[in-house]
Every structure is written in structure tokens, then in C-alpha cells.
Amino acid sequence: MDNGFLTINEVSEKLNVSPSWVYKKCKAGIIPHVRIGGMLRFVGKDVDAWIVAHKVKGCMKV
């Protein structure tokens, strides 16, 4: 999108989860979002940063 905002459906597709999962995480304050006219919107860069911040690094067992 030109304005950088994503809808809940776009975020759920990006994360490969259901829209209801995204709603629950937003309500809990876990996924960064904004409310515009009562609708949830997501800044694409914020969602990407959130994904990177929650990446779990694997460890090698020796």
C-alpha cells in the first residue's frame, strides 16, 4: 500500500495466522497497531520490526 498501513487480514496473511489471533494479540497489547475510526490498522514497518524482535535464535547442541 502507498500509505504503509496494513489491514488485519493483510497482517494475518503475513503472519500465517487467523484474523482472530491478530485481534487477540492487539487487544492484549502485543502487536503494535493504531485505531483509525474504530478500525485496526498496522504500520508495515512496525509489524516487520515486531517480527524481527520476536525471532528466536536457535542454538547448537554440542
mmJSON file of the N, C-alpha and C atoms, coordinates in Angstrom:
{"data_MODEL":{"atom_site":{
"group_PDB":["ATOM","ATOM","ATOM","ATOM","ATOM","ATOM","ATOM","ATOM","ATOM","ATOM","ATOM","ATOM","ATOM","ATOM","ATOM","ATOM","ATOM","ATOM","ATOM","ATOM","ATOM","ATOM","ATOM","ATOM","ATOM","ATOM","ATOM","ATOM","ATOM","ATOM","ATOM","ATOM","ATOM","ATOM","ATOM","ATOM","ATOM","ATOM","ATOM","ATOM","ATOM","ATOM","ATOM","ATOM","ATOM","ATOM","ATOM","ATOM","ATOM","ATOM","ATOM","ATOM","ATOM","ATOM","ATOM","ATOM","ATOM","ATOM","ATOM","ATOM","ATOM","ATOM","ATOM","ATOM","ATOM","ATOM","ATOM","ATOM","ATOM","ATOM","ATOM","ATOM","ATOM","ATOM","ATOM","ATOM","ATOM","ATOM","ATOM","ATOM","ATOM","ATOM","ATOM","ATOM","ATOM","ATOM","ATOM","ATOM","ATOM","ATOM","ATOM","ATOM","ATOM","ATOM","ATOM","ATOM","ATOM","ATOM","ATOM","ATOM","ATOM","ATOM","ATOM","ATOM","ATOM","ATOM","ATOM","ATOM","ATOM","ATOM","ATOM","ATOM","ATOM","ATOM","ATOM","ATOM","ATOM","ATOM","ATOM","ATOM","ATOM","ATOM","ATOM","ATOM","ATOM","ATOM","ATOM","ATOM","ATOM","ATOM","ATOM","ATOM","ATOM","ATOM","ATOM","ATOM","ATOM","ATOM","ATOM","ATOM","ATOM","ATOM","ATOM","ATOM","ATOM","ATOM","ATOM","ATOM","ATOM","ATOM","ATOM","ATOM","ATOM","ATOM","ATOM","ATOM","ATOM","ATOM","ATOM","ATOM","ATOM","ATOM","ATOM","ATOM","ATOM","ATOM","ATOM","ATOM","ATOM","ATOM","ATOM","ATOM","ATOM","ATOM","ATOM","ATOM","ATOM","ATOM","ATOM","ATOM","ATOM","ATOM","ATOM","ATOM","ATOM","ATOM"],
"id":[1,2,3,4,5,6,7,8,9,10,11,12,13,14,15,16,17,18,19,20,21,22,23,24,25,26,27,28,29,30,31,32,33,34,35,36,37,38,39,40,41,42,43,44,45,46,47,48,49,50,51,52,53,54,55,56,57,58,59,60,61,62,63,64,65,66,67,68,69,70,71,72,73,74,75,76,77,78,79,80,81,82,83,84,85,86,87,88,89,90,91,92,93,94,95,96,97,98,99,100,101,102,103,104,105,106,107,108,109,110,111,112,113,114,115,116,117,118,119,120,121,122,123,124,125,126,127,128,129,130,131,132,133,134,135,136,137,138,139,140,141,142,143,144,145,146,147,148,149,150,151,152,153,154,155,156,157,158,159,160,161,162,163,164,165,166,167,168,169,170,171,172,173,174,175,176,177,178,179,180,181,182,183,184,185,186],
"type_symbol":["N","C","C","N","C","C","N","C","C","N","C","C","N","C","C","N","C","C","N","C","C","N","C","C","N","C","C","N","C","C","N","C","C","N","C","C","N","C","C","N","C","C","N","C","C","N","C","C","N","C","C","N","C","C","N","C","C","N","C","C","N","C","C","N","C","C","N","C","C","N","C","C","N","C","C","N","C","C","N","C","C","N","C","C","N","C","C","N","C","C","N","C","C","N","C","C","N","C","C","N","C","C","N","C","C","N","C","C","N","C","C","N","C","C","N","C","C","N","C","C","N","C","C","N","C","C","N","C","C","N","C","C","N","C","C","N","C","C","N","C","C","N","C","C","N","C","C","N","C","C","N","C","C","N","C","C","N","C","C","N","C","C","N","C","C","N","C","C","N","C","C","N","C","C","N","C","C","N","C","C","N","C","C","N","C","C"],
"label_atom_id":["N","CA","C","N","CA","C","N","CA","C","N","CA","C","N","CA","C","N","CA","C","N","CA","C","N","CA","C","N","CA","C","N","CA","C","N","CA","C","N","CA","C","N","CA","C","N","CA","C","N","CA","C","N","CA","C","N","CA","C","N","CA","C","N","CA","C","N","CA","C","N","CA","C","N","CA","C","N","CA","C","N","CA","C","N","CA","C","N","CA","C","N","CA","C","N","CA","C","N","CA","C","N","CA","C","N","CA","C","N","CA","C","N","CA","C","N","CA","C","N","CA","C","N","CA","C","N","CA","C","N","CA","C","N","CA","C","N","CA","C","N","CA","C","N","CA","C","N","CA","C","N","CA","C","N","CA","C","N","CA","C","N","CA","C","N","CA","C","N","CA","C","N","CA","C","N","CA","C","N","CA","C","N","CA","C","N","CA","C","N","CA","C","N","CA","C","N","CA","C","N","CA","C","N","CA","C","N","CA","C","N","CA","C","N","CA","C"],
"label_alt_id":[null,null,null,null,null,null,null,null,null,null,null,null,null,null,null,null,null,null,null,null,null,null,null,null,null,null,null,null,null,null,null,null,null,null,null,null,null,null,null,null,null,null,null,null,null,null,null,null,null,null,null,null,null,null,null,null,null,null,null,null,null,null,null,null,null,null,null,null,null,null,null,null,null,null,null,null,null,null,null,null,null,null,null,null,null,null,null,null,null,null,null,null,null,null,null,null,null,null,null,null,null,null,null,null,null,null,null,null,null,null,null,null,null,null,null,null,null,null,null,null,null,null,null,null,null,null,null,null,null,null,null,null,null,null,null,null,null,null,null,null,null,null,null,null,null,null,null,null,null,null,null,null,null,null,null,null,null,null,null,null,null,null,null,null,null,null,null,null,null,null,null,null,null,null,null,null,null,null,null,null,null,null,null,null,null,null],
"label_comp_id":["MET","MET","MET","ASP","ASP","ASP","ASN","ASN","ASN","GLY","GLY","GLY","PHE","PHE","PHE","LEU","LEU","LEU","THR","THR","THR","ILE","ILE","ILE","ASN","ASN","ASN","GLU","GLU","GLU","VAL","VAL","VAL","SER","SER","SER","GLU","GLU","GLU","LYS","LYS","LYS","LEU","LEU","LEU","ASN","ASN","ASN","VAL","VAL","VAL","SER","SER","SER","PRO","PRO","PRO","SER","SER","SER","TRP","TRP","TRP","VAL","VAL","VAL","TYR","TYR","TYR","LYS","LYS","LYS","LYS","LYS","LYS","CYS","CYS","CYS","LYS","LYS","LYS","ALA","ALA","ALA","GLY","GLY","GLY","ILE","ILE","ILE","ILE","ILE","ILE","PRO","PRO","PRO","HIS","HIS","HIS","VAL","VAL","VAL","ARG","ARG","ARG","ILE","ILE","ILE","GLY","GLY","GLY","GLY","GLY","GLY","MET","MET","MET","LEU","LEU","LEU","ARG","ARG","ARG","PHE","PHE","PHE","VAL","VAL","VAL","GLY","GLY","GLY","LYS","LYS","LYS","ASP","ASP","ASP","VAL","VAL","VAL","ASP","ASP","ASP","ALA","ALA","ALA","TRP","TRP","TRP","ILE","ILE","ILE","VAL","VAL","VAL","ALA","ALA","ALA","HIS","HIS","HIS","LYS","LYS","LYS","VAL","VAL","VAL","LYS","LYS","LYS","GLY","GLY","GLY","CYS","CYS","CYS","MET","MET","MET","LYS","LYS","LYS","VAL","VAL","VAL"],
"label_asym_id":["A","A","A","A","A","A","A","A","A","A","A","A","A","A","A","A","A","A","A","A","A","A","A","A","A","A","A","A","A","A","A","A","A","A","A","A","A","A","A","A","A","A","A","A","A","A","A","A","A","A","A","A","A","A","A","A","A","A","A","A","A","A","A","A","A","A","A","A","A","A","A","A","A","A","A","A","A","A","A","A","A","A","A","A","A","A","A","A","A","A","A","A","A","A","A","A","A","A","A","A","A","A","A","A","A","A","A","A","A","A","A","A","A","A","A","A","A","A","A","A","A","A","A","A","A","A","A","A","A","A","A","A","A","A","A","A","A","A","A","A","A","A","A","A","A","A","A","A","A","A","A","A","A","A","A","A","A","A","A","A","A","A","A","A","A","A","A","A","A","A","A","A","A","A","A","A","A","A","A","A","A","A","A","A","A","A"],
"label_entity_id":["1","1","1","1","1","1","1","1","1","1","1","1","1","1","1","1","1","1","1","1","1","1","1","1","1","1","1","1","1","1","1","1","1","1","1","1","1","1","1","1","1","1","1","1","1","1","1","1","1","1","1","1","1","1","1","1","1","1","1","1","1","1","1","1","1","1","1","1","1","1","1","1","1","1","1","1","1","1","1","1","1","1","1","1","1","1","1","1","1","1","1","1","1","1","1","1","1","1","1","1","1","1","1","1","1","1","1","1","1","1","1","1","1","1","1","1","1","1","1","1","1","1","1","1","1","1","1","1","1","1","1","1","1","1","1","1","1","1","1","1","1","1","1","1","1","1","1","1","1","1","1","1","1","1","1","1","1","1","1","1","1","1","1","1","1","1","1","1","1","1","1","1","1","1","1","1","1","1","1","1","1","1","1","1","1","1"],
"label_seq_id":[1,1,1,2,2,2,3,3,3,4,4,4,5,5,5,6,6,6,7,7,7,8,8,8,9,9,9,10,10,10,11,11,11,12,12,12,13,13,13,14,14,14,15,15,15,16,16,16,17,17,17,18,18,18,19,19,19,20,20,20,21,21,21,22,22,22,23,23,23,24,24,24,25,25,25,26,26,26,27,27,27,28,28,28,29,29,29,30,30,30,31,31,31,32,32,32,33,33,33,34,34,34,35,35,35,36,36,36,37,37,37,38,38,38,39,39,39,40,40,40,41,41,41,42,42,42,43,43,43,44,44,44,45,45,45,46,46,46,47,47,47,48,48,48,49,49,49,50,50,50,51,51,51,52,52,52,53,53,53,54,54,54,55,55,55,56,56,56,57,57,57,58,58,58,59,59,59,60,60,60,61,61,61,62,62,62],
"pdbx_PDB_ins_code":[null,null,null,null,null,null,null,null,null,null,null,null,null,null,null,null,null,null,null,null,null,null,null,null,null,null,null,null,null,null,null,null,null,null,null,null,null,null,null,null,null,null,null,null,null,null,null,null,null,null,null,null,null,null,null,null,null,null,null,null,null,null,null,null,null,null,null,null,null,null,null,null,null,null,null,null,null,null,null,null,null,null,null,null,null,null,null,null,null,null,null,null,null,null,null,null,null,null,null,null,null,null,null,null,null,null,null,null,null,null,null,null,null,null,null,null,null,null,null,null,null,null,null,null,null,null,null,null,null,null,null,null,null,null,null,null,null,null,null,null,null,null,null,null,null,null,null,null,null,null,null,null,null,null,null,null,null,null,null,null,null,null,null,null,null,null,null,null,null,null,null,null,null,null,null,null,null,null,null,null,null,null,null,null,null,null],
"Cartn_x":[0.842,0.0,0.884,0.382,1.146,1.344,0.337,0.434,1.145,1.501,2.219,1.343,0.035,-0.867,-1.315,-1.442,-1.943,-3.25,-4.124,-5.371,-5.11,-6.082,-5.942,-5.801,-6.501,-6.391,-5.005,-4.432,-3.09,-2.051,-2.207,-1.274,-1.436,-2.667,-2.881,-2.301,-2.399,-1.791,-0.267,0.272,1.723,2.277,1.546,1.975,1.498,0.65,0.085,-0.697,-1.527,-2.403,-3.802,-4.76,-6.128,-6.287,-7.242,-7.511,-7.899,-8.6,-8.996,-7.767,-6.713,-5.473,-4.85,-4.864,-4.296,-5.113,-6.447,-7.301,-6.951,-6.801,-6.492,-5.158,-4.154,-2.834,-2.864,-3.674,-3.814,-4.499,-5.552,-6.28,-5.375,-4.457,-3.51,-2.334,-2.256,-1.179,0.138,0.074,1.285,1.766,0.844,1.214,0.963,1.969,1.785,0.733,-0.184,-1.262,-1.783,-2.613,-3.301,-4.778,-5.594,-7.033,-7.359,-7.959,-8.381,-9.871,-10.651,-12.104,-12.651,-12.044,-12.514,-11.98,-11.231,-10.669,-9.204,-8.764,-7.357,-6.562,-5.44,-4.518,-3.118,-2.244,-0.888,0.083,1.147,2.204,3.114,3.293,4.065,5.445,6.143,7.481,7.44,6.393,6.257,6.037,5.226,4.969,6.256,7.003,8.271,9.254,9.325,10.222,9.785,8.477,7.954,8.34,8.252,8.635,10.107,10.957,12.4,12.691,12.016,12.249,11.838,10.923,10.442,11.042,12.058,12.732,13.52,13.409,14.137,15.338,16.498,17.715,17.892,18.203,18.445,19.822,20.002,21.318,21.743,23.01,23.55,23.894,23.495,23.876,25.186,26.102,27.421,27.572],
"Cartn_y":[-1.186,0.0,1.246,2.311,3.545,4.202,4.116,4.806,3.978,2.751,1.918,1.208,1.446,0.791,-0.563,-1.516,-2.842,-3.078,-3.866,-4.256,-5.495,-5.848,-7.035,-8.295,-8.346,-9.508,-9.609,-8.477,-8.486,-8.935,-8.485,-8.897,-10.384,-10.864,-12.289,-13.153,-12.698,-13.443,-13.41,-12.262,-12.104,-13.038,-13.163,-13.995,-15.445,-15.706,-17.036,-17.518,-16.614,-16.914,-16.39,-16.714,-16.249,-14.785,-14.078,-12.709,-12.631,-13.642,-13.617,-13.675,-14.39,-14.433,-13.045,-12.336,-10.992,-10.057,-10.158,-9.34,-9.555,-10.822,-11.138,-10.525,-10.626,-10.087,-8.563,-7.935,-6.471,-6.052,-6.768,-6.443,-6.576,-7.543,-7.751,-6.777,-5.978,-5.008,-5.61,-6.739,-7.444,-7.0,-6.841,-6.422,-4.919,-4.157,-2.713,-2.377,-1.479,-1.125,0.267,0.797,2.062,1.85,2.673,2.653,3.915,3.72,4.842,4.665,5.551,5.444,4.138,3.598,2.344,1.103,1.283,0.14,-0.028,-1.269,-1.542,-1.392,-0.702,-0.579,-0.79,-1.259,-1.6,-0.899,-0.326,0.266,-0.89,-1.053,-2.182,-2.298,-1.182,-1.199,-1.651,-1.275,-1.694,-3.199,-3.738,-5.184,-5.939,-5.458,-6.096,-6.044,-4.905,-4.762,-5.687,-5.837,-6.723,-8.17,-8.561,-9.92,-10.157,-9.224,-9.365,-9.423,-8.587,-8.544,-9.841,-10.585,-11.816,-13.074,-12.881,-14.026,-14.743,-16.06,-16.86,-17.457,-17.209,-17.76,-19.18,-20.055,-21.446,-21.592,-22.691,-22.963,-24.36,-24.5,-25.794,-26.59,-27.828,-28.699,-29.374,-29.344,-29.919,-31.212],
"Cartn_z":[0.0,0.0,0.0,-0.564,-0.645,0.713,1.587,2.874,3.947,3.651,4.605,5.613,5.577,6.517,5.984,6.902,6.565,7.31,6.718,7.378,8.234,9.034,9.876,9.034,7.897,7.027,6.397,6.033,5.456,6.481,7.716,8.771,9.071,9.124,9.403,8.29,7.045,5.941,6.041,6.381,6.516,7.597,8.713,9.822,9.702,8.725,8.506,9.735,10.251,11.386,11.061,11.895,11.655,12.088,11.483,11.921,13.396,13.912,15.323,16.236,15.821,16.595,16.661,15.523,15.472,16.363,16.309,17.183,18.654,19.055,20.451,20.868,20.014,20.34,20.392,19.555,19.607,20.898,21.261,22.483,23.7,23.652,24.751,24.696,23.633,23.502,23.037,22.367,21.953,20.573,19.635,18.285,18.157,17.672,17.534,16.474,16.833,15.917,16.253,15.371,15.614,15.313,15.95,15.656,14.885,13.735,12.901,12.653,13.225,13.076,13.6,14.649,15.229,14.548,13.455,12.74,13.106,13.167,13.434,12.146,12.252,11.129,11.665,10.813,11.205,10.267,10.84,10.032,9.62,8.334,7.816,8.446,8.604,9.195,10.65,11.379,12.778,12.885,11.986,12.002,11.673,10.676,10.329,11.495,12.172,13.328,14.46,14.665,15.701,15.4,14.124,13.727,14.044,13.659,13.899,15.395,16.171,17.615,18.312,17.72,18.338,17.721,16.913,16.313,17.397,17.425,18.398,17.681,18.244,17.665,18.156,17.248,17.612,18.241,18.922,19.5,19.095,18.943,18.565,19.823,19.854,20.964,20.57,21.492,21.214,21.956],
"occupancy":[1.0,1.0,1.0,1.0,1.0,1.0,1.0,1.0,1.0,1.0,1.0,1.0,1.0,1.0,1.0,1.0,1.0,1.0,1.0,1.0,1.0,1.0,1.0,1.0,1.0,1.0,1.0,1.0,1.0,1.0,1.0,1.0,1.0,1.0,1.0,1.0,1.0,1.0,1.0,1.0,1.0,1.0,1.0,1.0,1.0,1.0,1.0,1.0,1.0,1.0,1.0,1.0,1.0,1.0,1.0,1.0,1.0,1.0,1.0,1.0,1.0,1.0,1.0,1.0,1.0,1.0,1.0,1.0,1.0,1.0,1.0,1.0,1.0,1.0,1.0,1.0,1.0,1.0,1.0,1.0,1.0,1.0,1.0,1.0,1.0,1.0,1.0,1.0,1.0,1.0,1.0,1.0,1.0,1.0,1.0,1.0,1.0,1.0,1.0,1.0,1.0,1.0,1.0,1.0,1.0,1.0,1.0,1.0,1.0,1.0,1.0,1.0,1.0,1.0,1.0,1.0,1.0,1.0,1.0,1.0,1.0,1.0,1.0,1.0,1.0,1.0,1.0,1.0,1.0,1.0,1.0,1.0,1.0,1.0,1.0,1.0,1.0,1.0,1.0,1.0,1.0,1.0,1.0,1.0,1.0,1.0,1.0,1.0,1.0,1.0,1.0,1.0,1.0,1.0,1.0,1.0,1.0,1.0,1.0,1.0,1.0,1.0,1.0,1.0,1.0,1.0,1.0,1.0,1.0,1.0,1.0,1.0,1.0,1.0,1.0,1.0,1.0,1.0,1.0,1.0,1.0,1.0,1.0,1.0,1.0,1.0],
"B_iso_or_equiv":[0.0,0.0,0.0,0.0,0.0,0.0,0.0,0.0,0.0,0.0,0.0,0.0,0.0,0.0,0.0,0.0,0.0,0.0,0.0,0.0,0.0,0.0,0.0,0.0,0.0,0.0,0.0,0.0,0.0,0.0,0.0,0.0,0.0,0.0,0.0,0.0,0.0,0.0,0.0,0.0,0.0,0.0,0.0,0.0,0.0,0.0,0.0,0.0,0.0,0.0,0.0,0.0,0.0,0.0,0.0,0.0,0.0,0.0,0.0,0.0,0.0,0.0,0.0,0.0,0.0,0.0,0.0,0.0,0.0,0.0,0.0,0.0,0.0,0.0,0.0,0.0,0.0,0.0,0.0,0.0,0.0,0.0,0.0,0.0,0.0,0.0,0.0,0.0,0.0,0.0,0.0,0.0,0.0,0.0,0.0,0.0,0.0,0.0,0.0,0.0,0.0,0.0,0.0,0.0,0.0,0.0,0.0,0.0,0.0,0.0,0.0,0.0,0.0,0.0,0.0,0.0,0.0,0.0,0.0,0.0,0.0,0.0,0.0,0.0,0.0,0.0,0.0,0.0,0.0,0.0,0.0,0.0,0.0,0.0,0.0,0.0,0.0,0.0,0.0,0.0,0.0,0.0,0.0,0.0,0.0,0.0,0.0,0.0,0.0,0.0,0.0,0.0,0.0,0.0,0.0,0.0,0.0,0.0,0.0,0.0,0.0,0.0,0.0,0.0,0.0,0.0,0.0,0.0,0.0,0.0,0.0,0.0,0.0,0.0,0.0,0.0,0.0,0.0,0.0,0.0,0.0,0.0,0.0,0.0,0.0,0.0],
"pdbx_formal_charge":[null,null,null,null,null,null,null,null,null,null,null,null,null,null,null,null,null,null,null,null,null,null,null,null,null,null,null,null,null,null,null,null,null,null,null,null,null,null,null,null,null,null,null,null,null,null,null,null,null,null,null,null,null,null,null,null,null,null,null,null,null,null,null,null,null,null,null,null,null,null,null,null,null,null,null,null,null,null,null,null,null,null,null,null,null,null,null,null,null,null,null,null,null,null,null,null,null,null,null,null,null,null,null,null,null,null,null,null,null,null,null,null,null,null,null,null,null,null,null,null,null,null,null,null,null,null,null,null,null,null,null,null,null,null,null,null,null,null,null,null,null,null,null,null,null,null,null,null,null,null,null,null,null,null,null,null,null,null,null,null,null,null,null,null,null,null,null,null,null,null,null,null,null,null,null,null,null,null,null,null,null,null,null,null,null,null],
"auth_seq_id":[1,1,1,2,2,2,3,3,3,4,4,4,5,5,5,6,6,6,7,7,7,8,8,8,9,9,9,10,10,10,11,11,11,12,12,12,13,13,13,14,14,14,15,15,15,16,16,16,17,17,17,18,18,18,19,19,19,20,20,20,21,21,21,22,22,22,23,23,23,24,24,24,25,25,25,26,26,26,27,27,27,28,28,28,29,29,29,30,30,30,31,31,31,32,32,32,33,33,33,34,34,34,35,35,35,36,36,36,37,37,37,38,38,38,39,39,39,40,40,40,41,41,41,42,42,42,43,43,43,44,44,44,45,45,45,46,46,46,47,47,47,48,48,48,49,49,49,50,50,50,51,51,51,52,52,52,53,53,53,54,54,54,55,55,55,56,56,56,57,57,57,58,58,58,59,59,59,60,60,60,61,61,61,62,62,62],
"auth_comp_id":["MET","MET","MET","ASP","ASP","ASP","ASN","ASN","ASN","GLY","GLY","GLY","PHE","PHE","PHE","LEU","LEU","LEU","THR","THR","THR","ILE","ILE","ILE","ASN","ASN","ASN","GLU","GLU","GLU","VAL","VAL","VAL","SER","SER","SER","GLU","GLU","GLU","LYS","LYS","LYS","LEU","LEU","LEU","ASN","ASN","ASN","VAL","VAL","VAL","SER","SER","SER","PRO","PRO","PRO","SER","SER","SER","TRP","TRP","TRP","VAL","VAL","VAL","TYR","TYR","TYR","LYS","LYS","LYS","LYS","LYS","LYS","CYS","CYS","CYS","LYS","LYS","LYS","ALA","ALA","ALA","GLY","GLY","GLY","ILE","ILE","ILE","ILE","ILE","ILE","PRO","PRO","PRO","HIS","HIS","HIS","VAL","VAL","VAL","ARG","ARG","ARG","ILE","ILE","ILE","GLY","GLY","GLY","GLY","GLY","GLY","MET","MET","MET","LEU","LEU","LEU","ARG","ARG","ARG","PHE","PHE","PHE","VAL","VAL","VAL","GLY","GLY","GLY","LYS","LYS","LYS","ASP","ASP","ASP","VAL","VAL","VAL","ASP","ASP","ASP","ALA","ALA","ALA","TRP","TRP","TRP","ILE","ILE","ILE","VAL","VAL","VAL","ALA","ALA","ALA","HIS","HIS","HIS","LYS","LYS","LYS","VAL","VAL","VAL","LYS","LYS","LYS","GLY","GLY","GLY","CYS","CYS","CYS","MET","MET","MET","LYS","LYS","LYS","VAL","VAL","VAL"],
"auth_asym_id":["A","A","A","A","A","A","A","A","A","A","A","A","A","A","A","A","A","A","A","A","A","A","A","A","A","A","A","A","A","A","A","A","A","A","A","A","A","A","A","A","A","A","A","A","A","A","A","A","A","A","A","A","A","A","A","A","A","A","A","A","A","A","A","A","A","A","A","A","A","A","A","A","A","A","A","A","A","A","A","A","A","A","A","A","A","A","A","A","A","A","A","A","A","A","A","A","A","A","A","A","A","A","A","A","A","A","A","A","A","A","A","A","A","A","A","A","A","A","A","A","A","A","A","A","A","A","A","A","A","A","A","A","A","A","A","A","A","A","A","A","A","A","A","A","A","A","A","A","A","A","A","A","A","A","A","A","A","A","A","A","A","A","A","A","A","A","A","A","A","A","A","A","A","A","A","A","A","A","A","A","A","A","A","A","A","A"],
"auth_atom_id":["N","CA","C","N","CA","C","N","CA","C","N","CA","C","N","CA","C","N","CA","C","N","CA","C","N","CA","C","N","CA","C","N","CA","C","N","CA","C","N","CA","C","N","CA","C","N","CA","C","N","CA","C","N","CA","C","N","CA","C","N","CA","C","N","CA","C","N","CA","C","N","CA","C","N","CA","C","N","CA","C","N","CA","C","N","CA","C","N","CA","C","N","CA","C","N","CA","C","N","CA","C","N","CA","C","N","CA","C","N","CA","C","N","CA","C","N","CA","C","N","CA","C","N","CA","C","N","CA","C","N","CA","C","N","CA","C","N","CA","C","N","CA","C","N","CA","C","N","CA","C","N","CA","C","N","CA","C","N","CA","C","N","CA","C","N","CA","C","N","CA","C","N","CA","C","N","CA","C","N","CA","C","N","CA","C","N","CA","C","N","CA","C","N","CA","C","N","CA","C","N","CA","C","N","CA","C","N","CA","C","N","CA","C","N","CA","C"],
"pdbx_PDB_model_num":[1,1,1,1,1,1,1,1,1,1,1,1,1,1,1,1,1,1,1,1,1,1,1,1,1,1,1,1,1,1,1,1,1,1,1,1,1,1,1,1,1,1,1,1,1,1,1,1,1,1,1,1,1,1,1,1,1,1,1,1,1,1,1,1,1,1,1,1,1,1,1,1,1,1,1,1,1,1,1,1,1,1,1,1,1,1,1,1,1,1,1,1,1,1,1,1,1,1,1,1,1,1,1,1,1,1,1,1,1,1,1,1,1,1,1,1,1,1,1,1,1,1,1,1,1,1,1,1,1,1,1,1,1,1,1,1,1,1,1,1,1,1,1,1,1,1,1,1,1,1,1,1,1,1,1,1,1,1,1,1,1,1,1,1,1,1,1,1,1,1,1,1,1,1,1,1,1,1,1,1,1,1,1,1,1,1]
}}}
